Amino acid sequence: MILKTVDDSRAETVHIVRPNHLNAANRLFGGVLMQWIDEVAGIVAKRHSNCKVTTVAVDNLTFLHGAYQNDMIVIKGKLTWVGSTSMEICVDTYVETLDGQRMRINNAHFIMVALDENDKPVQVPRLTLQTEDEQLAWAHGEERRRIRIQRKKDNLDGI
Ligand SMILES: CC(C)(COP(=O)(O)OP(=O)(O)OC[C@H]1O[C@@H](n2cnc3c(N)ncnc32)[C@H](O)[C@@H]1OP(=O)(O)O)[C@@H](O)C(=O)NCCC(=O)NCCS
């Protein structure tokens, strides 16, 4: 059985908000940010699984503050929980000021599934938890998993 740590797959990207990233209210367009955070979640999942991956669910996507032209956007992703073939990735987004201060503007959880060469779900490495924070994040991840599975069942049942 392959074991990996949270640090093995952490990812961070940085973007500058350009005019083509703005919406009609002159703020960063939410759809652009969603693409950026989906990419970071995908990098984390690929690093952990060493497979191609796909997004099956996104939740807790919360926009806390707006971002504006020329803002520096820092996006950080880390694994919080792994199942058999699925992985939960927590992605936090910050605006970083010139003096290095960061204000969190978004938080999201992604579920990514590892796929084999036939696009079938494939087993991912186990996760070794090294800190109390990682253990807490895992416990919260398990609780979110329980809710997601129920939500998927409700969706399939048309509720
Ligand atoms: C990913 C996909 C291949 C999985 O197929 P599937 O028949 O649902 O396979 P499974 O039921 O075995 O699910 C695979 C894993 O995903 C999890 N999963 C599936 N749907 C989920 C959901 N809505 N929420 C949380 N987890 C989910 C399952 O619990 C399972 O996890 P585990 O192996 O860790 O226990 C299929 O759902 C798919 O192709 N979806 C579309 C993905 C896509 O195109 N994304 C891009 C959108 S633009």
The ligand as a MOL file (V3000), in Angstrom:
LIG
                    3D

  0  0  0     0  0            999 V3000
M  V30 BEGIN CTAB
M  V30 COUNTS 48 50 0 0 0
M  V30 BEGIN ATOM
M  V30 1 C -15.8400 10.4150 -12.0120 0
M  V30 2 C -16.7080 9.2790 -12.5640 0
M  V30 3 C -15.8960 8.5240 -13.6050 0
M  V30 4 C -17.0070 8.3690 -11.3760 0
M  V30 5 O -17.8520 7.3850 -11.8420 0
M  V30 6 P -18.8730 6.6960 -10.8480 0
M  V30 7 O -19.6280 5.6750 -11.6130 0
M  V30 8 O -19.6170 7.7530 -10.0950 0
M  V30 9 O -17.8670 5.9230 -9.9020 0
M  V30 10 P -18.0710 5.6270 -8.3860 0
M  V30 11 O -19.5100 5.5810 -7.9870 0
M  V30 12 O -17.2140 4.4210 -8.1000 0
M  V30 13 O -17.4260 6.9000 -7.6850 0
M  V30 14 C -16.0180 7.0680 -7.6480 0
M  V30 15 C -15.6900 7.8250 -6.3760 0
M  V30 16 O -16.2410 9.1370 -6.4600 0
M  V30 17 C -17.0890 9.3850 -5.3640 0
M  V30 18 N -18.1730 10.2290 -5.8170 0
M  V30 19 C -18.8850 10.1060 -6.9380 0
M  V30 20 N -19.7960 11.0990 -7.0170 0
M  V30 21 C -19.6340 11.8600 -5.9210 0
M  V30 22 C -20.2510 13.0230 -5.4080 0
M  V30 23 N -21.2450 13.6340 -6.0590 0
M  V30 24 N -19.8040 13.5350 -4.2390 0
M  V30 25 C -18.8040 12.9540 -3.5640 0
M  V30 26 N -18.1600 11.8400 -3.9950 0
M  V30 27 C -18.5910 11.2950 -5.1470 0
M  V30 28 C -17.5580 7.9990 -4.9220 0
M  V30 29 O -18.0040 8.0150 -3.5810 0
M  V30 30 C -16.2860 7.2090 -5.1180 0
M  V30 31 O -15.3860 7.5100 -4.0590 0
M  V30 32 P -14.4870 6.3670 -3.3250 0
M  V30 33 O -13.9710 5.4340 -4.3880 0
M  V30 34 O -13.3920 7.1470 -2.6870 0
M  V30 35 O -15.3800 5.6870 -2.3370 0
M  V30 36 C -18.0330 9.7860 -13.2080 0
M  V30 37 O -18.9050 10.2170 -12.1650 0
M  V30 38 C -17.8210 10.9340 -14.1650 0
M  V30 39 O -17.2050 10.7640 -15.2060 0
M  V30 40 N -18.3400 12.1040 -13.8080 0
M  V30 41 C -18.1400 13.3100 -14.6380 0
M  V30 42 C -16.8590 13.9970 -14.2110 0
M  V30 43 C -16.5410 15.1650 -15.1250 0
M  V30 44 O -16.6810 15.0840 -16.3280 0
M  V30 45 N -16.0790 16.2580 -14.5290 0
M  V30 46 C -15.7590 17.4600 -15.2320 0
M  V30 47 C -16.9690 18.3300 -15.2290 0
M  V30 48 S -16.8320 19.5980 -16.4140 0
M  V30 END ATOM
M  V30 BEGIN BOND
M  V30 1 1 1 2
M  V30 2 1 2 3
M  V30 3 1 2 4
M  V30 4 1 2 36
M  V30 5 1 4 5
M  V30 6 1 5 6
M  V30 7 2 6 7
M  V30 8 1 6 8
M  V30 9 1 6 9
M  V30 10 1 9 10
M  V30 11 2 10 11
M  V30 12 1 10 12
M  V30 13 1 10 13
M  V30 14 1 13 14
M  V30 15 1 14 15
M  V30 16 1 15 16
M  V30 17 1 15 30
M  V30 18 1 16 17
M  V30 19 1 17 18
M  V30 20 1 17 28
M  V30 21 1 18 19
M  V30 22 1 18 27
M  V30 23 2 19 20
M  V30 24 1 20 21
M  V30 25 1 21 22
M  V30 26 2 21 27
M  V30 27 1 22 23
M  V30 28 2 22 24
M  V30 29 1 24 25
M  V30 30 2 25 26
M  V30 31 1 26 27
M  V30 32 1 28 29
M  V30 33 1 28 30
M  V30 34 1 30 31
M  V30 35 1 31 32
M  V30 36 2 32 33
M  V30 37 1 32 34
M  V30 38 1 32 35
M  V30 39 1 36 37
M  V30 40 1 36 38
M  V30 41 2 38 39
M  V30 42 1 38 40
M  V30 43 1 40 41
M  V30 44 1 41 42
M  V30 45 1 42 43
M  V30 46 2 43 44
M  V30 47 1 43 45
M  V30 48 1 45 46
M  V30 49 1 46 47
M  V30 50 1 47 48
M  V30 END BOND
M  V30 END CTAB
M  END
